[in-house]
Amino acid sequence: LITRAFRSQFVIPDFQDFIKDIEEMYWAAKSNTDGKVASYIPQLARASNENWGVSICTIDGQRFSIGDVTVPFTLQSCSKPLTYAMALETLGPDVVHKYVGTEPSGRNFNELILDYNMKPHNPMINAGAILVCSLLKTLDKPEMTLAEKFDYVMSFFSRLAGNEVLGFNNAVFLSEREAADRNYALGFYMREHKCYPEKTNLRECMDFYFQCCSMEANCDIMSIMAATLANGGICPITDEKVLRPDSVRNVLSLMHSCGMYDYSGQFAFKVGLPAKSGVSGAMLIVVPNVMGICTWSPPLDPLGNSCRGLQFCDELIKRFNFHKY
Ligand code: DON
């Protein structure tokens, strides 16, 4: 790393100039007052409109952060690509995709629908993520208790994030579980259609899903996870090979086509980068072979994406040629 620094052989050689652009984009988006914080789960309704942070981590470990980058937020749907990555890594793509599809649903994230094979459409929506949780719980180290499985998943996420420690928000977890009529409906609907592996304990599987949504991190930490995905599965901070390249390719492909709710097609068209958003206002954005970005700002547009985060992505593509095509 030091040799490369002296030779200016970084993937973004003029990092100081790059940061100036990022700072301008940050301040421009800060004055955006559009959107409303998610309110369908009482604990999420307490988030502040004001919070706004952006963190960047390049594949060679250059980092920059601005704004509220150390304030914790719950992962929510940003956990979906992570549990999917873990299932691919531990069970392999053939097993995972015996149970869950790879097609955008074209519908809301929590809609009560399955695809024409009676499988959930993809792992980035609630049905698919609940299913992935059942695979991790039932097929990967099935002897583990729910408590052990929680630690096991947390430490896997932490390895994606350069061994940074994640938190857990118990109030959000309890609130999430109380306000989960739709998720339970999805869970039972999938059981009716025999979507789960044999021996799945649905109650445990739902709890595990709510726990993954309620894990906490911040922009700084999440940008390292995005950078690990940008770097073919090798964490740029620890140099640990956390994911196989084929797992990363699958995760990024589905983030690209399904990661931004019912805006995924438009986002793929306009921004052309794999990304995943969550109802806490976080967005993971991956610029393959360059860097990972995390933005966080709770006010959401009607489709559920962070308004400031989207503005930031639009501007990023205007200033730099990161669009894949
Ligand atoms: O209601 C839920 O399941 C949410 N806590 C899921 C989080 C989310 O960000 C929506 N995503 N696809």
Residues whose N, C-alpha, C, O or C-beta is under 5 A from the ligand:
A	BS01	DON	Q76 S77 F109 M124 I125 N126 C213 S277 G278 V279
